Amino acid sequence: MMPQSLLARTFLLLAALLLASTAVWITLFRHIEAEPRARESAQLAASAVNLIRAALFAAAPERRPGLFAELSTREGIRLLPAEAEDRIEPLPDSRFHRLMQRELAARLGPYTRTAAEVDGVAGFWVSFRLEDDDEEEYWLILPPERATRTVARHWLAWGAIGLAFALVVAWLIASRTSRPLRALARSAEAVGRGQLPDTLPETGAAELRQLAAAFNAMAGDLARLEKDRSEVLAGISHDLRTPLTRLRLEAELSIADEGAREAVIADIGQMEGIIGQFLDFARTDDGEAPVATDLGALLTDIAAHQQRIGRPLRTDFAALPPAIVRPRALARAIANLVDNAAKYGSGELTLSATLAGGEIRIEVGDRGPGIPEGEAERLKRPFARLDAARSNAAGTGLGLAIVDRVARLHGGRLDLLPNPGGGLIARLTILAAVPRIG
């Protein structure tokens, strides 16, 4: 249930902190203000009782019933004599009401009683006696609001506005913290795919500026290393291919024995193939920009080329939409998979492509011995090879590494799976990035 993004987690933690601090503040405020509010309510009730008590003292006993009626009619003050059979509903048992009752007892005497309801009539009922030793007791009925704690609505409104503003600020703080980290994560993913990311802005807090500067320096160093490696390998290729060409011509012209001549030419061809694989590994994308490509036509061309060089493929191409890919890099990767299947496998070779769940899956299958379980990830590393599981064919161990780099360059992956019935399926999965029209 916990969100995964740093932005959401940081915002939730800040929001929880704000809500908890607000709840604690409200609790403390209600606890602190209960005593003065209780004292104020008790003082108002005691003042009313003392005024009425003074009026009753001044009036003759026979005129007191008339005074009760006049106070109720003209002043809105209700007075009733207390009866022994009165049904009394006490006030709620809360700290506020206990404090108020204690204050009333201190101001009016220990015989003072309070009630929330008497004989079914609701109100704030306060009993009093004209004198402490007087047996006759009276009820003063005040509005029930005098004995309740109310919170003004405008305070609630201002509190809600303040809390909403604090949550907005918390969201801004969290987003400003997570935005450069998201940019760093995207750039790191680009580096993992073998791409050169855009330079990160070195803004914000000192730690974030330092992190962005270090990442930019690292990306620049990697780009320079990649360029130097490509230039070195390109130079080696040029320097080696020239003497290899001379050796090929010399072998064709100087070696009389046809078998020896063909063997030397085959060795030279294998050396040229190894040099070509080194260059393919060093220049996975060769600076190629992604373009809208008809994958069906691309796969058809690959199958036709394999047919011309004596490798018939059984093909199965589903209806594929145009996709944004690097066609030369993708064609080299598929060709490497077919070469691997032809070298290390046996029997019928298959080339198929399907669209599933926003991904394009290109599969090359063979009927060879397959690979041992748990070796798939190791074989995708540069120069990794199996000694005996898939024949004894020679190679550089770069073919699957090249395919894996091309897959990551397209936001996909390479999977080596067992082929039902025996053999291996090399599945190249790329994102089905469909180009926009218009």
C-alpha positions, 0 to 999 in steps of 0.5 A: 500500500505504500507508494513507491515514488520518492515524491509521494512518500515524502509528501505523505510523511510531511502531510502526516507530520502536519496532521499530527502536529495539528491534532496535538496543537488542537488537543493542547489548546482544548485542554488549556482553554477548558479551565478559563472557559469553565471559569467564565461560564461559572462566573456568568451563572453565579452572577445571575444567581447572585442578582436574582438572590438579591432581588428575592431578598429585597422582595417580600415573601408574598411577592416572590411568585409575582417576581418569578413571573415578571423575570421570566416574562420581561427578562427571559430568566426562568426560575422554578422552585426545586421539588424533591420529586424532580427527575434530574439528568446530570451534566456530561462527565467531562473535564470542562463540566467538572471544572465548571461545577467546582467553580460554581460550588466555590462561588455559590456554596457546597449545596449548589447542584447542576443539571442538563435536564429536569423533568424532561426540560433541557437547559443549564440548570443551576440550583441555589438557596437564599441562605446557606441554612435555608431549606427552600431551593430554587432552579435557575434555568439558563440556555444550554449553550452556557454549559457547552464548549463551542468552537467558532466556525470561522476558526475552523475555516481558518484552520482548514485554510492554513492546513491546506496551505501547509499541504500545498507547501509540503507538496512543493517541497517534496516535488522540488526535492524529487525533481532532480532525482527523477532527472538523475534516474532518467539519465542513469537509465540512458547511460545503462542503455549505452546512450549519452544523456543530456547534461543535468542542471546543476541547481538546487541545494548544495548536495544536489548540485554536487550530485549533478556535477559528479554525474555530468563529469562521469557521463562526460568521462564515459562518453570520452572513453567510448569515443576513444575506444571506437577510434582505437578499434576503428584504427586497429580495423583499418590497420589490420584489414589492409595486411589481411587483404594483401595476405588474401591476394598473396594466398590466392596467387602464391599457394599452389595447393588448392586445399591449403589455399582455401584453408588460409583464405578461410582463416583470413575470413574468420579474422576479418569476422572477428574484427567486424564483431569487435567493431560492432560491439564498440559501435552499437548504434554508430551514432544512428538516430531512431527513425520510423521503420517498417519492421516487417520489411526489415525482417523480410530483408534479413530473411532474404539475405540469409536465404542467399547465403545458404541459411533458409529460415522459416519465418512467421511475421505477424502484422507489425506496426511501424516502430521508432528504432535504429534499423542498422543496429537492430538488423545487426543484432538480429543477424548476430542471433541468426549467426549464433543459431547457425553456428551453435544450433542445428536443424531448422532455423526460425525467425518470428515476430509478434506484438504483445502488450506494447512490446515487439518480440523478435525470436530466433529459434534453433534445434541445437543442444541449448544452454544449461539452466542458469547460464543465460545471464552470464552468456550476455556478458562480453567474451563469455562462452560455453565450452561444450554445451553448444558445439565447438564453433569458434567465436569471440563471445561478443555476439550476444553482448552486442544483441543485449546492448541493442536491446537495452538501447531500445528500452528492451531486453534479451532473453535466452529461453528453452525451445519446446522440443529441444534447442534454444529461442533467443527473444529480442524484446523492444518497446513498440514505440509507434510514430505519431502521424501528422 
